[in-house]
Amino acid sequence: MTNIRQAFARVCNANMGTFTNIIKQQQPLALPSIRAMSSASTPKQKATATDSPTLDMLYGDNVPISAKKDIMGDVYCKVADRYDAVSDMISMSMNKRWKQRFIEQMRPMPGDKMLDVAGGTCEVARRYLQYQDTVNHDTTSSVHVVDFNDSMLQVGRRRMAQSSWMDNERVTFAQGNAEDLADVPDNSVDIYCISAGMHNLPHPERALREAYRVVKPGGRFACLEYGHTDTPVIGQICRWYWDTGIPFLGQVLANDRASYERLARSVRTFPHQKRFAQAIRHAGFHLPGAGYELYQWGMMVAYIGSKPRTA
């Protein structure tokens, strides 16, 4: 972590003039347009009722949507062993606090069965089970971790290998696709959770439909995802950080600028939280209020809702 802080300090010192210009200009952050993203590099497709509003995401570099899964799979194979360190780096060490707050807002109940999608390293699964053990004094709850990347799952299995949760089969693993959870029955889980995973998907709206299918009536939908900071000065700094700071740190810390550019770009092209909240509601979930809560001005966004009991 000391090396990460030193590298980040080097980025800031080297680009202090950029920060100064941003503050002087105070230009608003340009947010990505869903329509523009869905048409920039691929032929237009006829919209259907089930696919609207579309959330197809592009990198902005002529990479087809259909190639995104394979590209991100390769990226995560490269960073799997240091993924949580990368997350700490990207969030400037706020990642753990965000995830702990996310679990607390989720309000797990004793006996809940949680599906943790894109949860390979088990950072969220571990916090969920700790919450159940210490807050609810419950030993009957469980979590099923699904990830499309086997390298990430291997990291999670190693971390959980010596835990009582693994011994008691309170945590299980499967390789699977968030957009097609074929092995998960309808109306079978109390909580659907996905943390920093939606931005990796070619078609997030398909994942939302799958989430609605597998959650029990009255169950909860919980998504933690990188967001867009609308405050002009902070937003411009965050934009610079994603575009320039993250790739630089990837080069310094891992000698892998390209993978970190991909990670940063997949986050930067993810829809604004207002748009994504609309898509969650369109899938059938109820989101209270604005539909989301901002962490650190929108650097991270929590969406916590429920499936109607009459569904």
C-alpha positions in Angstrom: 0.0 0.0 0.0 3.0 2.3 0.6 4.1 1.8 -3.0 0.6 2.6 -4.2 0.5 5.9 -2.2 3.9 6.9 -3.4 2.9 6.2 -7.0 -0.3 8.1 -6.7 1.7 11.0 -5.2 3.9 11.0 -8.2 0.9 11.2 -10.5 -0.5 14.1 -8.6 2.8 16.0 -8.4 3.5 15.5 -12.1 0.1 16.8 -13.0 -0.5 19.6 -10.6 -0.8 22.0 -13.5 -3.7 19.9 -14.9 -5.5 20.1 -11.6 -5.0 23.8 -11.4 -6.4 24.3 -14.9 -9.4 22.2 -14.1 -10.2 24.2 -11.0 -9.8 27.5 -12.9 -12.0 26.4 -15.8 -14.6 24.5 -13.8 -16.0 22.8 -16.9 -18.8 20.3 -16.2 -18.0 16.7 -16.6 -19.3 15.3 -19.9 -21.4 12.3 -19.1 -21.7 9.4 -21.6 -24.9 9.2 -23.7 -26.5 5.8 -23.7 -27.8 6.3 -27.2 -24.3 7.4 -28.4 -22.7 4.4 -26.7 -25.1 1.9 -28.2 -24.5 3.2 -31.7 -21.0 4.5 -31.9 -19.3 1.3 -33.1 -22.0 -1.2 -34.0 -24.9 -1.2 -36.4 -28.2 0.0 -35.0 -30.5 -2.8 -33.9 -34.3 -2.6 -33.7 -35.2 -1.9 -30.1 -37.6 -4.2 -28.3 -39.7 -3.7 -25.2 -37.6 -6.0 -23.2 -34.3 -4.4 -24.2 -35.2 -0.8 -23.6 -33.6 1.3 -22.2 -30.5 -0.3 -23.8 -27.3 -0.3 -21.8 -25.0 -1.8 -24.3 -21.5 -0.5 -23.6 -18.6 0.3 -25.8 -15.0 1.2 -25.1 -15.0 4.1 -27.6 -12.1 2.6 -29.5 -14.0 0.6 -32.2 -14.1 -2.6 -30.0 -17.4 -4.4 -30.8 -19.7 -5.1 -27.9 -19.5 -8.8 -28.7 -15.8 -8.8 -28.0 -16.1 -7.2 -24.5 -16.5 -10.4 -22.5 -13.4 -12.0 -24.0 -11.4 -8.9 -23.6 -12.4 -8.3 -19.9 -11.9 -12.0 -19.2 -8.3 -11.7 -20.4 -7.8 -8.5 -18.3 -9.1 -10.2 -15.1 -6.9 -13.3 -15.7 -4.0 -10.9 -15.6 -5.0 -9.0 -12.4 -6.8 -11.8 -10.5 -4.1 -12.3 -7.8 -3.9 -8.6 -7.1 -7.5 -7.6 -7.8 -8.3 -6.4 -4.3 -5.1 -4.4 -4.2 -6.0 -2.9 -7.6 -9.5 -2.0 -6.2 -7.9 -0.3 -3.2 -5.6 1.6 -5.6 -8.4 2.7 -7.8 -10.5 3.8 -4.8 -7.6 5.4 -2.9 -8.2 2.9 -0.1 -11.9 3.7 0.3 -13.0 0.4 -1.3 -13.2 -1.6 1.9 -15.3 1.1 3.6 -17.6 1.3 0.6 -18.2 -2.5 0.7 -18.8 -2.6 4.4 -21.4 0.2 4.1 -23.0 -1.6 1.2 -23.4 -4.8 3.3 -24.9 -2.8 6.2 -27.4 -1.0 3.8 -28.3 -4.4 2.4 -29.6 -5.4 5.8 -29.2 -9.1 5.5 -31.7 -11.2 7.5 -31.0 -14.5 9.4 -31.1 -17.4 7.1 -30.8 -15.3 3.9 -29.4 -17.0 0.8 -27.3 -14.6 -1.2 -26.2 -14.9 -4.8 -22.9 -13.0 -5.2 -22.4 -12.4 -8.9 -19.0 -11.4 -10.2 -17.8 -12.1 -6.7 -14.8 -14.2 -7.4 -12.4 -12.9 -4.8 -15.0 -13.2 -2.0 -14.4 -9.7 -0.6 -18.2 -9.1 -0.4 -19.1 -12.7 0.5 -16.7 -12.6 3.4 -18.2 -9.4 4.7 -21.7 -10.7 4.3 -21.0 -13.8 6.3 -19.2 -11.8 9.0 -22.2 -9.6 9.3 -24.5 -12.6 9.6 -22.3 -14.1 12.3 -21.6 -11.0 14.4 -24.7 -8.9 13.9 -27.5 -11.4 13.4 -25.7 -14.2 15.3 -26.8 -16.5 12.5 -25.1 -19.6 11.2 -27.8 -20.7 8.7 -27.3 -18.0 6.0 -25.2 -18.8 2.9 -23.7 -17.3 -0.2 -23.2 -18.7 -3.6 -20.4 -17.0 -5.5 -20.6 -16.9 -9.3 -18.0 -15.4 -11.6 -17.3 -15.9 -15.3 -13.5 -15.8 -14.7 -12.0 -19.0 -13.2 -8.8 -17.2 -12.1 -10.9 -14.9 -9.9 -12.8 -17.9 -8.4 -9.5 -19.6 -7.6 -8.5 -16.6 -5.6 -11.8 -16.7 -3.7 -11.5 -20.5 -3.0 -8.0 -20.0 -1.6 -9.1 -17.2 0.7 -12.0 -19.2 2.0 -10.3 -22.6 2.1 -9.5 -22.6 5.9 -12.7 -20.9 7.0 -15.6 -22.5 8.9 -17.9 -21.2 6.3 -16.3 -23.5 3.7 -16.4 -26.4 6.1 -20.1 -25.9 6.8 -20.9 -25.3 3.1 -22.1 -21.8 3.8 -20.1 -20.6 0.8 -20.1 -22.3 -2.6 -18.7 -21.5 -6.0 -19.6 -21.8 -9.6 -18.3 -20.4 -12.9 -21.1 -18.7 -14.7 -22.3 -15.8 -16.8 -24.2 -12.9 -15.2 -26.2 -12.5 -18.3 -27.4 -16.2 -18.3 -27.6 -17.7 -14.8 -28.8 -21.0 -16.3 -28.0 -23.0 -13.1 -29.8 -20.7 -10.7 -33.6 -21.6 -10.4 -36.3 -19.0 -10.6 -37.3 -17.2 -7.4 -34.6 -19.0 -5.4 -32.4 -16.4 -3.7 -33.2 -13.8 -1.0 -30.5 -11.4 -2.1 -28.9 -10.8 -5.5 -25.6 -9.0 -5.1 -23.2 -7.7 -7.7 -20.2 -5.4 -6.7 -18.2 -3.6 -9.4 -19.3 -6.2 -11.9 -21.9 -4.5 -14.1 -19.4 -2.3 -15.9 -17.7 -5.5 -17.3 -20.8 -6.8 -19.0 -21.6 -6.4 -22.7 -25.3 -6.3 -22.0 -26.1 -5.2 -18.4 -29.8 -5.2 -19.1 -29.7 -8.9 -19.6 -28.0 -9.3 -16.2 -30.8 -7.2 -14.7 -33.5 -9.5 -16.2 -31.6 -12.5 -14.8 -31.4 -10.9 -11.4 -35.2 -10.3 -11.4 -35.8 -13.9 -12.4 -33.7 -15.5 -9.7 -34.7 -13.3 -6.8 -37.7 -14.4 -4.6 -40.7 -12.1 -4.4 -39.9 -9.7 -1.6 -36.2 -10.4 -2.1 -33.5 -7.7 -2.5 -31.4 -6.5 -5.4 -28.1 -4.9 -4.4 -25.6 -3.5 -6.8 -22.5 -1.5 -6.0 -20.9 0.1 -9.1 -18.6 2.9 -10.1 -20.5 6.1 -10.8 -20.2 9.6 -12.3 -19.4 12.6 -10.2 -21.5 15.6 -11.3 -19.8 18.2 -9.1 -17.8 20.1 -11.8 -14.4 20.4 -10.2 -14.4 17.0 -8.5 -15.9 15.4 -11.6 -13.1 16.8 -13.9 -10.5 15.5 -11.4 -12.1 12.1 -11.3 -12.2 12.0 -15.1 -8.5 12.8 -15.3 -7.8 10.2 -12.7 -9.6 7.4 -14.7 -8.1 8.5 -18.1 -4.5 9.2 -16.9 -3.8 8.3 -13.3 -5.1 4.7 -13.4 -3.1 3.6 -16.5 0.0 5.3 -15.1 -0.3 3.4 -11.8 -0.9 0.2 -13.7 2.4 0.8 -15.6 4.3 1.7 -12.4 3.0 -1.0 -10.2 2.4 -3.9 -12.6 4.1 -3.0 -15.8 0.7 -3.5 -17.5 -0.7 -0.2 -18.8 -3.0 -1.8 -21.3 -5.0 -3.9 -18.9 -5.5 -0.9 -16.6 -6.6 1.3 -19.5 -9.2 -1.3 -20.3 -10.5 -1.4 -16.7 -10.6 2.3 -16.5 -12.4 2.7 -19.8 -15.0 0.1 -18.9 -15.8 2.2 -15.8 -15.8 5.5 -17.6 -18.2 4.3 -20.3 -20.7 2.9 -17.8 -24.1 4.7 -17.8 -24.8 7.5 -15.4 -26.5 6.5 -12.2 -29.8 8.1 -13.2 -29.9 6.0 -16.4 -28.9 2.8 -14.6 -31.5 3.3 -11.9 -34.1 3.6 -14.7 -32.9 0.3 -16.2 -33.1 -1.4 -12.8 -36.7 -0.2 -12.4 -37.5 -1.2 -16.0 -36.3 -4.8 -15.1 -39.1 -4.8 -12.5 -37.3 -3.9 -9.2 -38.6 -1.2 -6.8 -35.9 1.3 -5.9 -36.9 3.9 -3.2 -36.3 7.6 -3.6 -33.8 8.6 -6.3 -33.0 4.9 -6.7 -29.4 5.1 -5.5 -27.0 6.5 -2.9 -23.7 8.2 -3.8 -20.5 7.3 -2.1 -17.8 10.0 -2.2 -19.7 12.3 -4.5 -20.6 9.5 -6.9 -17.2 7.8 -7.2 -19.2 4.7 -6.2 -22.9 4.2 -6.2 -25.1 1.8 -4.3 -28.4 0.6 -5.8 -30.5 -1.3 -3.3 -34.1 -2.3 -4.1 -36.6 -5.1 -3.9 -38.7 -7.4 -6.0 -42.4 -6.9 -5.5 -44.0 -9.5 -3.2 -46.8 -9.9 -5.8 -44.4 -10.7 -8.6 
